[in-house]
């Protein structure tokens, strides 16, 4: 629990609930949900419902409780990959007395608030605080999208020489992350549009400016996700084609080498049959002649294959 000291504009951690307190909850247990509901005088079942990780982004206002649910980007470990996904974040203004944030996963969104690095931030100015949170969420999407773009560019460096599936699998994970981001950003956009168009929240001039900035950054993130998705799809197609071509080149080279090596073996097999060879069988230079002949034939075939781009 935190509260801004308006005198010196600092954020203090509290041990007891006060008016204008910010309560930040991460992955609450059943006991914590019950305690939270009793302390804030809100419906326990409603809390359980909105904490669901699959809950859709939306805004809900009833009984003097304003609930905004948005999706925020997080990093999760997926086997050998650190993958970008999204999870829901609940922001509740409760009877204009408290602001409550609930998430099921750890997120970086609140770090700057807790470290008191956000100008004009105050737990008492709940609407502005809500939009400042949403602004940080939009910026986090943009940062993560730029990181994904860097990973896409790095993957392109392996296109000419890679024949391994792990590089392609990494791109598949990036594409999945972009799908999560695109879907979540569009859901967040619907929430922002509803707030702006329907006057669901009383806004002061500074609050309106912050909301407009949130909308702008969210739109930029949506455009970035669309652009990077197109680039990634093209890269994956090129990656698959190049891997296939690399494998075909290797198989073609191995087939050509097999043909060249098989010529001396075939000639030696003919000469080693239990059949009369006349003067050739009694000549002292027969082995050398056979060796030179095999070598010449092999070189001729190798030259032909090289001309046909098979070696």
LUMVO-238927 format. One line per field, with one value per residue: residue number from 1; residue in one letter; x, y, z of N, C-alpha, C in turn. Coordinates in pm, whole numbers, plus 50000, padded with zeros to 5 digits. Example, Ala and Ser with C-alpha at 12.3 -4.5 7.8 and 13.67 -1.06 7.14 Angstrom:
<pts>
i (1, 2)
aa (A, S)
n.east (51319, 51285)
n.north (49431, 49775)
n.up (50780, 50708)
ca.east (51230, 51367)
ca.north (49550, 49894)
ca.up (50780, 50714)
c.east (51320, 51290)
c.north (49670, 50003)
c.up (50780, 50787)
</pts>
This chain:
<pts>
i (1, 2, 3, 4, 5, 6, 7, 8, 9, 10, 11, 12, 13, 14, 15, 16, 17, 18, 19, 20, 21, 22, 23, 24, 25, 26, 27, 28, 29, 30, 31, 32, 33, 34, 35, 36, 37, 38, 39, 40, 41, 42, 43, 44, 45, 46, 47, 48, 49, 50, 51, 52, 53, 54, 55, 56, 57, 58, 59, 60, 61, 62, 63, 64, 65, 66, 67, 68, 69, 70, 71, 72, 73, 74, 75, 76, 77, 78, 79, 80, 81, 82, 83, 84, 85, 86, 87, 88, 89, 90, 91, 92, 93, 94, 95, 96, 97, 98, 99, 100, 101, 102, 103, 104, 105, 106, 107, 108, 109, 110, 111, 112, 113, 114, 115, 116, 117, 118, 119, 120, 121, 122, 123, 124, 125, 126, 127, 128, 129, 130, 131, 132, 133, 134, 135, 136, 137, 138, 139, 140, 141, 142, 143, 144, 145, 146, 147, 148, 149, 150, 151, 152, 153, 154, 155, 156, 157, 158, 159, 160, 161, 162, 163, 164, 165, 166, 167, 168, 169, 170, 171, 172, 173, 174, 175, 176, 177, 178, 179, 180, 181, 182, 183, 184, 185, 186, 187, 188, 189, 190, 191, 192, 193, 194, 195, 196, 197, 198, 199, 200, 201, 202, 203, 204, 205, 206, 207, 208, 209, 210, 211, 212, 213, 214, 215, 216, 217, 218, 219, 220, 221, 222, 223, 224, 225, 226, 227, 228, 229, 230, 231, 232, 233, 234, 235, 236, 237, 238, 239, 240, 241, 242, 243, 244, 245, 246, 247, 248, 249, 250, 251, 252, 253, 254, 255, 256, 257, 258, 259, 260, 261, 262, 263, 264, 265, 266, 267, 268, 269, 270, 271, 272, 273, 274, 275, 276, 277, 278, 279, 280, 281, 282, 283, 284, 285, 286, 287, 288, 289, 290, 291, 292, 293, 294, 295, 296, 297, 298, 299, 300, 301, 302, 303, 304, 305, 306, 307, 308, 309, 310, 311)
aa (X, X, X, X, X, X, X, X, X, X, X, X, X, X, X, X, X, X, X, X, X, X, X, X, X, X, X, X, X, X, X, X, X, X, X, X, X, X, X, X, X, X, X, X, X, X, X, X, X, X, X, X, X, X, X, X, X, X, X, X, X, X, X, X, X, X, X, X, X, X, X, X, X, X, X, X, X, X, X, X, X, X, X, X, X, X, X, X, X, X, X, X, X, X, X, X, X, X, X, X, X, X, X, X, X, X, X, X, X, X, X, X, X, X, X, X, X, X, X, X, X, X, X, X, X, X, X, X, X, X, X, X, X, X, X, X, X, X, X, X, X, X, X, X, X, X, X, X, X, X, X, X, X, X, X, X, X, X, X, X, X, X, X, X, X, X, X, X, X, X, X, X, X, X, X, X, X, X, X, X, X, X, X, X, X, X, X, X, X, X, X, X, X, X, X, X, X, X, X, X, X, X, X, X, X, X, X, X, X, X, X, X, X, X, X, X, X, X, X, X, X, X, X, X, X, X, X, X, X, X, X, X, X, X, X, X, X, X, X, X, X, X, X, X, X, X, X, X, X, X, X, X, X, X, X, X, X, X, X, X, X, X, X, X, X, X, X, X, X, X, X, X, X, X, X, X, X, X, X, X, X, X, X, X, X, X, X, X, X, X, X, X, X, X, X, X, X, X, X, X, X, X, X, X, X, X, X, X, X, X, X)
n.east (50085, 50051, 50094, 50076, 50262, 50154, 50277, 50563, 50572, 50631, 50636, 50503, 50527, 50266, 50134, 49882, 49546, 49445, 49259, 49277, 49473, 49694, 49661, 49850, 49837, 49966, 49925, 49722, 49631, 49357, 49283, 49389, 49234, 48982, 49037, 49102, 48860, 48695, 48827, 48805, 48541, 48404, 48259, 48344, 48320, 48308, 48565, 48713, 48626, 48716, 48986, 49062, 49288, 49233, 49049, 48869, 48977, 48826, 48588, 48416, 48159, 48003, 47809, 47962, 48216, 48479, 48601, 48873, 49004, 49293, 49535, 49870, 50217, 50440, 50728, 50787, 50919, 50973, 51047, 51352, 51340, 51290, 50994, 50768, 50459, 50114, 49930, 49646, 49565, 49420, 49260, 49121, 48904, 48785, 48501, 48597, 48788, 48999, 49258, 49300, 49519, 49556, 49730, 49813, 50067, 50413, 50512, 50681, 50564, 50491, 50724, 50853, 50667, 50668, 50930, 50914, 50952, 50789, 50664, 50424, 50274, 50033, 49873, 49632, 49510, 49325, 49214, 49400, 49625, 49543, 49543, 49809, 49925, 49826, 49954, 50224, 50202, 50152, 50395, 50564, 50484, 50578, 50857, 50909, 50830, 51022, 51243, 51173, 51187, 51462, 51553, 51442, 51591, 51846, 51811, 51800, 52063, 52145, 52032, 52158, 52326, 52217, 52084, 51927, 51653, 51610, 51656, 51448, 51235, 51266, 51192, 50927, 50830, 50859, 50673, 50440, 50441, 50398, 50140, 49997, 50051, 49935, 49661, 49604, 49667, 49475, 49245, 49290, 49274, 49004, 48899, 49013, 48897, 48629, 48636, 48705, 48500, 48254, 48249, 48285, 48441, 48513, 48703, 48982, 49160, 49438, 49424, 49290, 49484, 49681, 49536, 49500, 49766, 49811, 49640, 49760, 50018, 49939, 49820, 50046, 50193, 50026, 50048, 50322, 50331, 50184, 50345, 50585, 50489, 50427, 50687, 50809, 50664, 50739, 51012, 51015, 50910, 51112, 51322, 51247, 51253, 51523, 51653, 51557, 51669, 51941, 51967, 51900, 52117, 52327, 52253, 52263, 52536, 52645, 52537, 52665, 52936, 52916, 52866, 53107, 53296, 53204, 53279, 53563, 53529, 53343, 53483, 53699, 53560, 53466, 53712, 53799, 53653, 53608, 53711, 53873, 54129, 54307, 54600, 54617, 54585, 54824, 55013, 55267, 55220, 54950, 54795, 54869, 54787, 54513, 54454, 54518, 54340, 54092, 54112, 54120, 53867, 53704, 53775, 53683, 53408, 53360, 53417, 53214, 52990, 53041, 53016, 52748, 52660, 52644, 52831)
n.north (49881, 50223, 50578, 50912, 51178, 51490, 51719, 51713, 51580, 51300, 50940, 50720, 50414, 50229, 50082, 50065, 50103, 50396, 50691, 50775, 50593, 50383, 50055, 49788, 49479, 49157, 48858, 48740, 48526, 48304, 48363, 48619, 48757, 48747, 48894, 49139, 49209, 49241, 49450, 49663, 49673, 49548, 49327, 48993, 48783, 48924, 49030, 48792, 48715, 48920, 48898, 48689, 48552, 48536, 48726, 48964, 49278, 49568, 49820, 49891, 50025, 50055, 50086, 50292, 50206, 50197, 50003, 49911, 49703, 49601, 49477, 49385, 49379, 49107, 48905, 48562, 48240, 48003, 47696, 47693, 47955, 48306, 48445, 48690, 48777, 48850, 48972, 49019, 49331, 49482, 49781, 49963, 50214, 50294, 50407, 50667, 50675, 50492, 50350, 50061, 49815, 49516, 49229, 48917, 48840, 48932, 49261, 49524, 49768, 49929, 50009, 50261, 50430, 50343, 50402, 50669, 50819, 50940, 51228, 51460, 51263, 51129, 50958, 51046, 51169, 51008, 50942, 51056, 50912, 50656, 50687, 50746, 50503, 50349, 50479, 50415, 50144, 50139, 50246, 50041, 49833, 49939, 49945, 49670, 49578, 49697, 49555, 49300, 49350, 49391, 49132, 48998, 49112, 49021, 48750, 48732, 48733, 48472, 48349, 48278, 48068, 47887, 47570, 47468, 47382, 47522, 47795, 47872, 47805, 47992, 48225, 48161, 48172, 48446, 48541, 48447, 48601, 48854, 48822, 48797, 49056, 49227, 49158, 49222, 49496, 49606, 49545, 49701, 49947, 49968, 50000, 50248, 50414, 50396, 50521, 50781, 50856, 50824, 50966, 50845, 50879, 51139, 51405, 51619, 51896, 51836, 51562, 51490, 51549, 51359, 51126, 51157, 51132, 50866, 50736, 50805, 50684, 50418, 50370, 50399, 50179, 49974, 50008, 49956, 49687, 49571, 49629, 49495, 49237, 49184, 49201, 48992, 48767, 48761, 48716, 48465, 48305, 48340, 48233, 47962, 47884, 47926, 47749, 47509, 47523, 47520, 47264, 47115, 47180, 47063, 46792, 46756, 46796, 46582, 46368, 46403, 46362, 46097, 45972, 46026, 45890, 45632, 45546, 45452, 45234, 45078, 45017, 44872, 44659, 44535, 44459, 44283, 44054, 43701, 43632, 43582, 43815, 43848, 43982, 44201, 44111, 43991, 44182, 44386, 44652, 44675, 44738, 45003, 45124, 45077, 45224, 45487, 45516, 45496, 45723, 45927, 45897, 45953, 46220, 46339, 46295, 46436, 46693, 46730, 46717, 46938, 47143, 47124, 47225, 47056, 46996)
n.up (50000, 49918, 49949, 49838, 49966, 49977, 50057, 50033, 49799, 49774, 49764, 49991, 50169, 50320, 50621, 50716, 50600, 50430, 50329, 49983, 49920, 49739, 49648, 49567, 49422, 49371, 49210, 49399, 49676, 49771, 50034, 50060, 49878, 49998, 50232, 50117, 49993, 50216, 50352, 50173, 50127, 49907, 49659, 49698, 49509, 49274, 49260, 49232, 48981, 48803, 48829, 48680, 48452, 48184, 48136, 47942, 47798, 47920, 48036, 48331, 48521, 48824, 49122, 49236, 49185, 48972, 48718, 48527, 48287, 48136, 47895, 47957, 47860, 47926, 48019, 47973, 48055, 47812, 47759, 47611, 47546, 47601, 47613, 47484, 47611, 47700, 47982, 48200, 48355, 48629, 48711, 48958, 49070, 49373, 49506, 49495, 49690, 49715, 49513, 49334, 49213, 49037, 48944, 48793, 48738, 48777, 48689, 48509, 48503, 48722, 48842, 48805, 48923, 49191, 49253, 49250, 49014, 48831, 48695, 48830, 48948, 49162, 49423, 49506, 49290, 49109, 48855, 48677, 48756, 48677, 48395, 48360, 48428, 48215, 48010, 48060, 48013, 47735, 47644, 47728, 47561, 47317, 47362, 47394, 47144, 46981, 47070, 46979, 46705, 46675, 46732, 46515, 46306, 46378, 46340, 46065, 45989, 45994, 45783, 45539, 45592, 45770, 45858, 46049, 46262, 46495, 46469, 46305, 46473, 46674, 46541, 46501, 46762, 46805, 46623, 46740, 46972, 46860, 46766, 47007, 47108, 46911, 46926, 47196, 47207, 47036, 47180, 47407, 47282, 47222, 47479, 47548, 47353, 47428, 47675, 47598, 47416, 47547, 47783, 48036, 48255, 48478, 48371, 48418, 48269, 48250, 48284, 48051, 47861, 47923, 47865, 47586, 47507, 47578, 47397, 47154, 47177, 47202, 46954, 46793, 46880, 46788, 46509, 46480, 46558, 46352, 46128, 46195, 46210, 45942, 45832, 45971, 45887, 45617, 45651, 45775, 45570, 45378, 45524, 45552, 45282, 45218, 45394, 45289, 45031, 45098, 45205, 44980, 44816, 44958, 44946, 44670, 44622, 44768, 44623, 44376, 44451, 44528, 44281, 44143, 44301, 44273, 44020, 43995, 44167, 44030, 43791, 43895, 43997, 43763, 43647, 43835, 43808, 43756, 43487, 43168, 43074, 42875, 42722, 42887, 43146, 43206, 43194, 43339, 43400, 43434, 43663, 43718, 43481, 43497, 43727, 43645, 43435, 43568, 43726, 43534, 43409, 43631, 43679, 43445, 43464, 43700, 43610, 43421, 43590, 43747, 43560, 43520, 43752, 43976, 44157)
ca.east (50000, 50129, 50020, 50161, 50267, 50138, 50363, 50696, 50555, 50701, 50548, 50535, 50463, 50181, 50099, 49738, 49469, 49401, 49196, 49371, 49580, 49708, 49687, 49903, 49828, 50023, 49893, 49668, 49575, 49214, 49273, 49416, 49118, 48877, 49079, 49093, 48718, 48643, 48889, 48760, 48395, 48362, 48213, 48453, 48301, 48343, 48711, 48760, 48592, 48797, 49128, 49085, 49394, 49179, 48944, 48885, 48993, 48696, 48565, 48290, 48133, 47880, 47819, 48074, 48343, 48518, 48696, 48932, 49090, 49372, 49640, 50005, 50319, 50532, 50817, 50775, 51015, 50911, 51157, 51480, 51318, 51223, 50890, 50682, 50315, 50039, 49845, 49551, 49589, 49296, 49275, 48991, 48884, 48681, 48427, 48684, 48865, 49119, 49283, 49348, 49572, 49573, 49784, 49849, 50209, 50500, 50527, 50769, 50487, 50480, 50856, 50881, 50579, 50717, 51057, 50881, 51016, 50687, 50621, 50280, 50206, 49977, 49771, 49504, 49454, 49310, 49194, 49528, 49709, 49497, 49591, 49955, 49953, 49799, 50060, 50342, 50175, 50173, 50540, 50624, 50459, 50667, 50993, 50917, 50821, 51154, 51329, 51137, 51241, 51607, 51569, 51413, 51708, 51956, 51782, 51828, 52206, 52167, 51953, 52238, 52407, 52153, 51999, 51875, 51517, 51600, 51646, 51312, 51147, 51276, 51109, 50787, 50796, 50844, 50546, 50335, 50441, 50336, 49995, 49950, 50058, 49837, 49528, 49590, 49668, 49345, 49149, 49314, 49227, 48858, 48876, 49047, 48795, 48507, 48656, 48708, 48377, 48133, 48262, 48258, 48522, 48526, 48842, 49032, 49235, 49562, 49387, 49258, 49612, 49743, 49456, 49534, 49900, 49795, 49578, 49862, 50120, 49878, 49807, 50180, 50227, 49948, 50111, 50451, 50303, 50141, 50461, 50678, 50426, 50449, 50829, 50841, 50607, 50827, 51139, 50994, 50898, 51246, 51402, 51211, 51300, 51669, 51690, 51529, 51770, 52069, 51963, 51906, 52255, 52408, 52218, 52313, 52681, 52672, 52503, 52772, 53054, 52890, 52883, 53249, 53366, 53157, 53342, 53675, 53478, 53277, 53588, 53773, 53473, 53470, 53845, 53822, 53570, 53680, 53700, 54005, 54150, 54406, 54732, 54605, 54596, 54962, 55102, 55314, 55166, 54803, 54736, 54889, 54699, 54377, 54444, 54515, 54215, 53983, 54127, 54081, 53720, 53646, 53795, 53593, 53271, 53356, 53413, 53078, 52897, 53069, 52956, 52602, 52635, 52610, 52941)
ca.north (50000, 50345, 50704, 51028, 51290, 51606, 51829, 51705, 51506, 51171, 50824, 50648, 50284, 50230, 49954, 50071, 50162, 50534, 50750, 50808, 50494, 50292, 49917, 49711, 49337, 49070, 48715, 48718, 48396, 48310, 48433, 48761, 48815, 48765, 49005, 49260, 49241, 49290, 49579, 49767, 49664, 49514, 49189, 48896, 48709, 49015, 49033, 48665, 48713, 49011, 48861, 48583, 48591, 48540, 48828, 49056, 49420, 49636, 49914, 49859, 50120, 50031, 50098, 50383, 50137, 50201, 49896, 49908, 49586, 49611, 49377, 49441, 49284, 49050, 48803, 48431, 48139, 47896, 47604, 47763, 48089, 48406, 48483, 48803, 48749, 48953, 48929, 49125, 49420, 49543, 49911, 49993, 50330, 50247, 50515, 50785, 50670, 50413, 50295, 49923, 49750, 49372, 49153, 48780, 48821, 49047, 49349, 49640, 49890, 50014, 50037, 50405, 50492, 50310, 50475, 50813, 50878, 50986, 51365, 51487, 51142, 51137, 50854, 51112, 51204, 50868, 50931, 51082, 50796, 50548, 50711, 50735, 50359, 50304, 50537, 50331, 50017, 50162, 50260, 49908, 49763, 49993, 49897, 49526, 49562, 49731, 49441, 49194, 49387, 49363, 48987, 48961, 49152, 48930, 48619, 48738, 48707, 48328, 48295, 48224, 47953, 47800, 47458, 47413, 47422, 47606, 47935, 47891, 47799, 48120, 48319, 48123, 48228, 48590, 48565, 48425, 48720, 48965, 48796, 48838, 49201, 49290, 49135, 49296, 49640, 49643, 49541, 49822, 50062, 49976, 50058, 50391, 50482, 50405, 50624, 50913, 50888, 50815, 51046, 50758, 50924, 51284, 51438, 51755, 51925, 51759, 51422, 51476, 51547, 51228, 51029, 51171, 51074, 50721, 50693, 50820, 50580, 50287, 50358, 50376, 50040, 49890, 50017, 49886, 49542, 49530, 49635, 49388, 49109, 49165, 49172, 48861, 48666, 48753, 48657, 48321, 48242, 48337, 48142, 47826, 47859, 47917, 47622, 47403, 47532, 47476, 47118, 47062, 47195, 46961, 46661, 46752, 46778, 46444, 46278, 46415, 46295, 45952, 45928, 46031, 45783, 45500, 45507, 45360, 45110, 44999, 44964, 44769, 44541, 44465, 44399, 44177, 43937, 43577, 43614, 43608, 43953, 43848, 44040, 44300, 44047, 43948, 44298, 44436, 44786, 44671, 44807, 45146, 45167, 45076, 45336, 45612, 45517, 45527, 45862, 46012, 45889, 46024, 46363, 46381, 46299, 46547, 46816, 46741, 46750, 47076, 47229, 47119, 47283, 46951, 46986)
ca.up (50000, 49903, 49947, 49808, 50060, 49892, 50105, 49968, 49674, 49781, 49779, 50114, 50188, 50438, 50684, 50741, 50490, 50447, 50211, 49874, 49918, 49624, 49690, 49454, 49456, 49268, 49224, 49534, 49713, 49806, 50163, 50038, 49809, 50101, 50317, 50035, 49976, 50345, 50386, 50081, 50119, 49771, 49644, 49681, 49384, 49164, 49256, 49176, 48838, 48722, 48839, 48582, 48358, 48048, 48130, 47829, 47828, 47923, 48144, 48397, 48629, 48898, 49268, 49267, 49162, 48831, 48691, 48393, 48267, 48014, 47881, 47968, 47813, 48023, 47967, 48037, 48008, 47734, 47729, 47603, 47494, 47683, 47519, 47521, 47608, 47771, 48094, 48233, 48469, 48677, 48778, 49018, 49157, 49466, 49574, 49500, 49815, 49696, 49379, 49351, 49093, 49059, 48831, 48830, 48711, 48801, 48573, 48532, 48481, 48841, 48901, 48806, 49021, 49325, 49272, 49249, 48897, 48737, 48731, 48854, 48995, 49296, 49447, 49528, 49159, 49068, 48709, 48613, 48787, 48590, 48260, 48363, 48422, 48078, 47927, 48081, 47945, 47591, 47622, 47745, 47434, 47214, 47391, 47366, 46998, 46927, 47101, 46885, 46574, 46679, 46723, 46376, 46226, 46410, 46281, 45922, 45967, 45984, 45673, 45429, 45630, 45867, 45815, 46173, 46292, 46614, 46427, 46256, 46589, 46744, 46466, 46526, 46893, 46788, 46555, 46839, 47058, 46786, 46763, 47140, 47120, 46822, 46982, 47322, 47180, 46979, 47290, 47486, 47204, 47240, 47612, 47541, 47272, 47506, 47777, 47533, 47345, 47629, 47905, 48150, 48367, 48486, 48339, 48419, 48146, 48250, 48264, 47909, 47787, 47946, 47789, 47445, 47488, 47584, 47271, 47049, 47194, 47176, 46808, 46740, 46909, 46697, 46376, 46485, 46562, 46217, 46039, 46230, 46173, 45799, 45811, 46026, 45799, 45499, 45694, 45798, 45439, 45319, 45605, 45514, 45146, 45218, 45458, 45192, 44925, 45154, 45214, 44843, 44768, 45025, 44891, 44533, 44630, 44812, 44513, 44278, 44505, 44524, 44142, 44109, 44374, 44230, 43892, 44017, 44227, 43925, 43701, 43969, 44007, 43634, 43626, 43933, 43780, 43721, 43342, 43106, 43028, 42768, 42747, 42994, 43277, 43229, 43183, 43469, 43425, 43429, 43779, 43700, 43372, 43551, 43821, 43568, 43359, 43662, 43768, 43421, 43396, 43746, 43658, 43336, 43518, 43795, 43531, 43365, 43699, 43786, 43457, 43541, 43886, 44071, 44252)
c.east (50089, 50036, 50118, 50149, 50267, 50229, 50498, 50695, 50638, 50599, 50594, 50460, 50388, 50162, 49950, 49668, 49423, 49330, 49306, 49493, 49577, 49746, 49729, 49912, 49880, 49992, 49838, 49617, 49427, 49194, 49295, 49300, 49006, 48911, 49066, 48948, 48658, 48698, 48833, 48609, 48347, 48331, 48331, 48442, 48336, 48494, 48766, 48739, 48689, 48945, 49163, 49183, 49344, 49069, 48973, 48903, 48858, 48695, 48426, 48273, 47999, 47911, 47940, 48211, 48370, 48628, 48742, 49025, 49161, 49476, 49776, 50106, 50408, 50622, 50796, 50877, 50939, 51021, 51287, 51466, 51253, 51122, 50807, 50536, 50244, 49959, 49756, 49594, 49458, 49329, 49137, 48999, 48763, 48625, 48510, 48765, 49000, 49136, 49354, 49397, 49600, 49626, 49823, 49997, 50285, 50512, 50613, 50692, 50493, 50616, 50883, 50791, 50631, 50846, 51041, 50950, 50917, 50641, 50469, 50204, 50159, 49870, 49634, 49435, 49436, 49291, 49325, 49624, 49673, 49551, 49743, 49999, 49936, 49904, 50188, 50325, 50201, 50322, 50611, 50602, 50558, 50810, 51007, 50908, 50954, 51253, 51302, 51193, 51391, 51633, 51539, 51532, 51826, 51936, 51814, 51975, 52236, 52103, 52039, 52310, 52335, 52073, 51933, 51736, 51508, 51589, 51506, 51213, 51150, 51190, 50960, 50741, 50777, 50712, 50430, 50325, 50372, 50185, 49933, 49944, 49951, 49696, 49505, 49584, 49535, 49236, 49165, 49263, 49076, 48823, 48902, 48943, 48665, 48518, 48645, 48571, 48257, 48138, 48230, 48333, 48531, 48674, 48868, 49120, 49365, 49534, 49358, 49384, 49681, 49670, 49489, 49673, 49894, 49741, 49680, 49965, 50064, 49861, 49943, 50223, 50152, 50010, 50244, 50430, 50263, 50259, 50556, 50621, 50446, 50594, 50864, 50786, 50693, 50959, 51126, 50982, 51035, 51335, 51375, 51262, 51452, 51717, 51670, 51633, 51907, 52076, 51970, 52047, 52346, 52382, 52269, 52464, 52717, 52643, 52613, 52899, 53037, 52911, 53031, 53324, 53326, 53224, 53462, 53630, 53417, 53381, 53666, 53690, 53473, 53603, 53871, 53736, 53655, 53657, 53837, 54012, 54261, 54538, 54729, 54627, 54741, 55062, 55139, 55255, 55015, 54741, 54749, 54798, 54555, 54354, 54432, 54384, 54096, 53987, 54082, 53930, 53653, 53657, 53702, 53450, 53256, 53345, 53272, 52978, 52916, 53007, 52805, 52562, 52587, 52723, 52986)
c.north (50124, 50467, 50817, 51133, 51419, 51722, 51829, 51619, 51378, 51060, 50743, 50516, 50284, 50090, 49947, 50145, 50303, 50580, 50792, 50715, 50416, 50154, 49838, 49564, 49254, 48925, 48683, 48576, 48414, 48386, 48583, 48830, 48842, 48885, 49138, 49305, 49298, 49428, 49692, 49768, 49648, 49365, 49095, 48824, 48796, 49024, 48907, 48662, 48799, 48977, 48750, 48632, 48604, 48645, 48929, 49199, 49489, 49740, 49890, 49955, 50087, 50040, 50182, 50315, 50135, 50099, 49903, 49787, 49602, 49499, 49446, 49337, 49236, 48948, 48673, 48336, 48028, 47804, 47683, 47908, 48177, 48473, 48599, 48763, 48864, 48891, 49046, 49203, 49489, 49673, 49952, 50122, 50299, 50366, 50642, 50792, 50600, 50381, 50161, 49870, 49604, 49309, 49014, 48750, 48949, 49129, 49469, 49772, 49985, 50055, 50187, 50478, 50469, 50384, 50626, 50886, 50927, 51126, 51372, 51363, 51161, 51030, 50917, 51152, 51075, 50852, 50953, 50964, 50678, 50564, 50706, 50589, 50309, 50360, 50455, 50195, 50030, 50174, 50125, 49823, 49808, 49944, 49750, 49499, 49596, 49617, 49324, 49223, 49362, 49214, 48936, 48993, 49060, 48794, 48617, 48711, 48558, 48268, 48224, 48095, 47852, 47688, 47394, 47468, 47520, 47754, 47967, 47890, 47930, 48225, 48288, 48177, 48380, 48623, 48547, 48545, 48837, 48946, 48836, 48990, 49269, 49278, 49220, 49446, 49687, 49640, 49664, 49946, 50078, 50037, 50208, 50469, 50498, 50511, 50763, 50951, 50899, 50895, 50965, 50804, 51076, 51321, 51586, 51773, 51844, 51611, 51395, 51469, 51412, 51120, 51036, 51112, 50921, 50669, 50698, 50708, 50441, 50265, 50332, 50232, 49944, 49889, 49943, 49734, 49492, 49527, 49518, 49251, 49080, 49130, 49031, 48749, 48649, 48684, 48507, 48247, 48231, 48238, 47997, 47789, 47841, 47789, 47506, 47404, 47486, 47324, 47054, 47070, 47089, 46823, 46647, 46729, 46635, 46344, 46282, 46345, 46143, 45896, 45921, 45915, 45644, 45453, 45415, 45227, 45019, 44938, 44852, 44642, 44461, 44391, 44283, 44055, 43819, 43543, 43644, 43749, 43962, 43906, 44135, 44238, 44008, 44063, 44348, 44574, 44791, 44752, 44958, 45202, 45178, 45196, 45469, 45626, 45556, 45674, 45957, 46015, 45967, 46174, 46416, 46395, 46414, 46680, 46838, 46781, 46894, 47174, 47236, 47167, 47177, 46925, 47128)
c.up (50000, 49906, 49923, 49919, 49977, 49933, 50033, 49842, 49669, 49802, 49900, 50119, 50321, 50493, 50714, 50627, 50525, 50320, 50112, 49872, 49787, 49678, 49567, 49493, 49340, 49302, 49363, 49554, 49749, 49937, 50146, 49967, 49908, 50189, 50245, 50020, 50103, 50377, 50301, 50061, 49974, 49764, 49615, 49547, 49262, 49149, 49190, 49025, 48757, 48728, 48740, 48475, 48216, 48034, 48019, 47877, 47819, 48033, 48199, 48515, 48694, 49048, 49310, 49258, 49012, 48807, 48546, 48387, 48133, 48012, 47885, 47921, 47927, 47951, 48044, 47975, 47937, 47683, 47727, 47560, 47601, 47591, 47573, 47504, 47679, 47884, 48130, 48357, 48503, 48749, 48827, 49099, 49244, 49543, 49592, 49629, 49795, 49547, 49398, 49217, 49125, 48931, 48881, 48810, 48748, 48673, 48610, 48534, 48600, 48900, 48912, 48906, 49163, 49356, 49263, 49133, 48792, 48778, 48745, 48898, 49138, 49311, 49473, 49398, 49080, 48917, 48635, 48636, 48697, 48449, 48253, 48360, 48279, 47981, 47939, 48014, 47795, 47559, 47635, 47620, 47328, 47236, 47356, 47216, 46931, 46953, 47007, 46746, 46567, 46664, 46582, 46287, 46251, 46345, 46132, 45890, 45949, 45860, 45567, 45464, 45720, 45801, 45937, 46202, 46408, 46578, 46377, 46372, 46667, 46674, 46488, 46661, 46885, 46720, 46652, 46933, 46990, 46775, 46896, 47150, 47036, 46879, 47107, 47299, 47121, 47085, 47379, 47415, 47219, 47374, 47610, 47463, 47350, 47615, 47714, 47478, 47437, 47759, 48030, 48275, 48362, 48471, 48357, 48294, 48138, 48228, 48116, 47825, 47801, 47866, 47641, 47416, 47491, 47451, 47158, 47057, 47164, 47026, 46743, 46762, 46817, 46558, 46373, 46483, 46424, 46120, 46067, 46199, 46025, 45767, 45857, 45938, 45673, 45533, 45714, 45666, 45372, 45392, 45565, 45376, 45143, 45284, 45361, 45080, 44973, 45163, 45076, 44787, 44829, 44966, 44748, 44530, 44669, 44701, 44406, 44324, 44499, 44383, 44106, 44176, 44323, 44100, 43913, 44077, 44121, 43831, 43768, 43983, 43877, 43614, 43724, 43911, 43733, 43574, 43282, 43052, 42924, 42813, 42867, 43132, 43309, 43223, 43322, 43501, 43426, 43543, 43764, 43591, 43421, 43644, 43748, 43492, 43449, 43703, 43658, 43405, 43508, 43729, 43549, 43387, 43618, 43722, 43474, 43472, 43746, 43689, 43473, 43679, 43985, 44170, 44292)
</pts>
